[in-house]
Amino acid sequence: MAVDTKVIEREITIAASPETVFRLLTDPVQYVRWKGKLAELEPRPGGKIRVEFANSKDIVAGKFVEVVPG
């Protein structure tokens, strides 16, 4: 089975502090409450990310390239 490899970049405006957004994107418990049914996150360069979304069969997996709080 071939693996589909993509780079995804997206810019949005969120009505929350940078600290709150960073916490939601790097804390597996908070991420699942927000968006998914499973989140494995190691928020450091080279750390893994694997997310299974609640309303989809999609799975996102990869590695953090850069982690910059705030």
Phi and psi restraints in degrees (value plus and minus 20) as a CYANA .aco file:
   2 ALA   PHI     -97.1   -57.1
   2 ALA   PSI     125.5   165.5
   3 VAL   PHI    -119.4   -79.4
   3 VAL   PSI     108.0   148.0
   4 ASP   PHI    -104.7   -64.7
   4 ASP   PSI      96.0   136.0
   5 THR   PHI    -129.4   -89.4
   5 THR   PSI     107.6   147.6
   6 LYS   PHI    -161.1  -121.1
   6 LYS   PSI     132.7   172.7
   7 VAL   PHI    -124.7   -84.7
   7 VAL   PSI     106.5   146.5
   8 ILE   PHI    -134.9   -94.9
   8 ILE   PSI     104.6   144.6
   9 GLU   PHI    -146.7  -106.7
   9 GLU   PSI     114.7   154.7
  10 ARG   PHI    -168.5  -128.5
  10 ARG   PSI     119.2   159.2
  11 GLU   PHI    -141.6  -101.6
  11 GLU   PSI     107.0   147.0
  12 ILE   PHI    -158.9  -118.9
  12 ILE   PSI     143.8   183.8
  13 THR   PHI    -126.3   -86.3
  13 THR   PSI     109.5   149.5
  14 ILE   PHI    -142.7  -102.7
  14 ILE   PSI     113.7   153.7
  15 ALA   PHI    -102.3   -62.3
  15 ALA   PSI      47.1    87.1
  16 ALA   PHI    -177.7  -137.7
  16 ALA   PSI     141.8   181.8
  17 SER   PHI     -90.7   -50.7
  17 SER   PSI     134.6   174.6
  18 PRO   PHI     -76.8   -36.8
  18 PRO   PSI     -55.7   -15.7
  19 GLU   PHI     -84.3   -44.3
  19 GLU   PSI     -60.9   -20.9
  20 THR   PHI     -85.3   -45.3
  20 THR   PSI     -65.4   -25.4
  21 VAL   PHI     -83.5   -43.5
  21 VAL   PSI     -63.9   -23.9
  22 PHE   PHI     -78.8   -38.8
  22 PHE   PSI     -64.7   -24.7
  23 ARG   PHI     -81.3   -41.3
  23 ARG   PSI     -63.1   -23.1
  24 LEU   PHI     -84.5   -44.5
  24 LEU   PSI     -52.2   -12.2
  25 LEU   PHI    -108.4   -68.4
  25 LEU   PSI     -29.7    10.3
  26 THR   PHI    -142.9  -102.9
  26 THR   PSI     -28.6    11.4
  27 ASP   PHI    -123.3   -83.3
  27 ASP   PSI      94.3   134.3
  28 PRO   PHI     -75.5   -35.5
  28 PRO   PSI     -59.0   -19.0
  29 VAL   PHI     -84.7   -44.7
  29 VAL   PSI     -66.2   -26.2
  30 GLN   PHI     -86.5   -46.5
  30 GLN   PSI     -58.9   -18.9
  31 TYR   PHI     -81.9   -41.9
  31 TYR   PSI     -64.0   -24.0
  32 VAL   PHI     -84.5   -44.5
  32 VAL   PSI     -60.1   -20.1
  33 ARG   PHI     -81.2   -41.2
  33 ARG   PSI     -52.3   -12.3
  34 TRP   PHI    -105.2   -65.2
  34 TRP   PSI     -63.7   -23.7
  35 LYS   PHI    -159.6  -119.6
  35 LYS   PSI     -43.6    -3.6
  36 GLY   PHI    -151.6  -111.6
  36 GLY   PSI    -195.2  -155.2
  37 LYS   PHI    -131.6   -91.6
  37 LYS   PSI     -36.3     3.7
  38 LEU   PHI    -171.2  -131.2
  38 LEU   PSI     115.4   155.4
  39 ALA   PHI    -161.3  -121.3
  39 ALA   PSI     101.5   141.5
  40 GLU   PHI    -133.0   -93.0
  40 GLU   PSI      92.7   132.7
  41 LEU   PHI    -150.4  -110.4
  41 LEU   PSI     110.1   150.1
  42 GLU   PHI    -143.7  -103.7
  42 GLU   PSI      63.5   103.5
  43 PRO   PHI     -93.2   -53.2
  43 PRO   PSI      56.5    96.5
  44 ARG   PHI    -172.1  -132.1
  44 ARG   PSI     135.6   175.6
  45 PRO   PHI     -75.5   -35.5
  45 PRO   PSI     107.0   147.0
  46 GLY   PHI      67.6   107.6
  46 GLY   PSI     -30.1     9.9
  47 GLY   PHI     -91.7   -51.7
  47 GLY   PSI     134.1   174.1
  48 LYS   PHI    -105.8   -65.8
  48 LYS   PSI     136.1   176.1
  49 ILE   PHI    -156.0  -116.0
  49 ILE   PSI     109.8   149.8
  50 ARG   PHI    -164.5  -124.5
  50 ARG   PSI     100.4   140.4
  51 VAL   PHI    -151.2  -111.2
  51 VAL   PSI     110.7   150.7
  52 GLU   PHI    -129.6   -89.6
  52 GLU   PSI     106.4   146.4
  53 PHE   PHI    -106.3   -66.3
  53 PHE   PSI     127.8   167.8
  54 ALA   PHI     -84.6   -44.6
  54 ALA   PSI     -61.8   -21.8
  55 ASN   PHI    -128.3   -88.3
  55 ASN   PSI      11.9    51.9
  56 SER   PHI    -176.7  -136.7
  56 SER   PSI     141.4   181.4
  57 LYS   PHI    -113.3   -73.3
  57 LYS   PSI     -19.0    21.0
  58 ASP   PHI     -88.7   -48.7
  58 ASP   PSI     124.6   164.6
  59 ILE   PHI    -149.3  -109.3
  59 ILE   PSI     112.1   152.1
  60 VAL   PHI    -129.0   -89.0
  60 VAL   PSI     109.7   149.7
  61 ALA   PHI    -160.0  -120.0
  61 ALA   PSI     124.9   164.9
  62 GLY   PHI     154.6   194.6
  62 GLY   PSI    -178.4  -138.4
  63 LYS   PHI    -149.7  -109.7
  63 LYS   PSI     126.1   166.1
  64 PHE   PHI     -90.0   -50.0
  64 PHE   PSI     112.0   152.0
  65 VAL   PHI    -111.7   -71.7
  65 VAL   PSI     -63.8   -23.8
  66 GLU   PHI    -165.5  -125.5
  66 GLU   PSI     121.5   161.5
  67 VAL   PHI    -148.4  -108.4
  67 VAL   PSI      94.2   134.2
  68 VAL   PHI    -146.2  -106.2
  68 VAL   PSI      83.9   123.9
  69 PRO   PHI     -79.8   -39.8
  69 PRO   PSI     125.7   165.7
